[in-house]
Amino acid sequence: MPTIRPMADLRDTGKISELCYQKNEPVFITKNGSGHLVVMSMDTYEKQLGILDVYRKLGAAEKQLEDGVPLLDGDEVIKRLNEKSSARRIEKYIGESWQSLCSASRKEK
């Protein structure tokens, strides 16, 4: 059930903020009985953006299927993802090691 509040409730922003975080969904604000604004917490907003992104990606994938783009092998995709993840960990380790090495050499001077 959507949460609907009149415009006058915006005078108490703390109450509206609390309501947004309690409900974890958008709060609809009406003006003269008609929909006027939607207010939500940052968490809810980010979740909404994430869901929208998933739908966009699904739409793009469906379009690729319609256009006859060949499917990727699941095992190959997992292998590539693991390689990228390993490479990122190595890059991070090298970066941290390099920074501490540079920092130590600066202290010696």
N, C-alpha and C positions, 0 to 999 in steps of 0.2 A: 504494500500500500504506500503510495508516494506521500511524502511529507509536504504539506502546503501551508504556507503562512501568509498573512496579509503584509503589505508594504510597511505598515506601522511597526511591525515587529523588528524591522531593521534598525530602529532607534536603539535597541538593546543588542549591540553586536556580539557581546559575550554570550548571550543566550543563543543567538543564531549559530555562532561558532561551535558552541557545545553541542547543539542539536546536530550539526553537520558531522562532527566526530562521533557522536553516539550512534547515529543511523548508518554511517558509512555509505551514504547514497546522497544524490543531489536533493536540495531543498528548493521547492518551487515557491516563488514569491508572486503574489497576485496584486494587481492594482485595479481598483474598481471592479473586482470580481473576475478579472481576466488575467491570464498568464502574462507575466511581465519580465521576470528574472529567474535565473537558476543560480544557486549558490552551493558550493561544495568544498570539502576539505581538500588540501593538496594531495593527500593520499588517494582519495576518491578520484580526483582529476587525473593523477598519474596512472591509476588503474584503467580509467576510461581511455586514456591515450594508448595504453598497452593493448587493450582489446581492439581498438580501432586499427592499430598497426597489424595485429594478427589477421583481421578481416581483409586489410589491404593486401597482405602477403598471400592469403588464401585466394583472393581474386586474381592476383598475378599468376599464381600457380595454376589455377583453372584455365586462365587464358593460354598459358604455355601448353597445357594439355590439348586444348582446342586447336592450337597452331601446330600440333604434332612434334613439339620439342620432346626429344627422348627423355625418359625417366632415368634418374641416377640410381645406381645400385646402393641399397641401404648400408651394406657393409663398407663400401667405399666412402660413403659420406661420413660414417662414424670414424673411419680411419683418418680421414682428412681433418675432422674436428679434433681428434685426439692429437694429431701432429701440430695443429695450430695452438692448442692448449699447452702442449709441451714446449713449443717454441716461445710462447709468451712467458712461461715460467722461467725458461733459460734466460731470455732477454731481461726479465726483471732481476734475476739473480746477478747477471753480469753487470747490469746498471747499478745495483746496490753495492756490489763489490768494487766497481770502478769508483763510485762516489766515496766509499770509505778509504780506498787507496789514495785518492787525490786529497782527501781531507787529512789523512795521516802525513802525506808528504808536505803539505802546507804547514803543518804543526812543527815538523822537523826543521824547517827553514827559519 
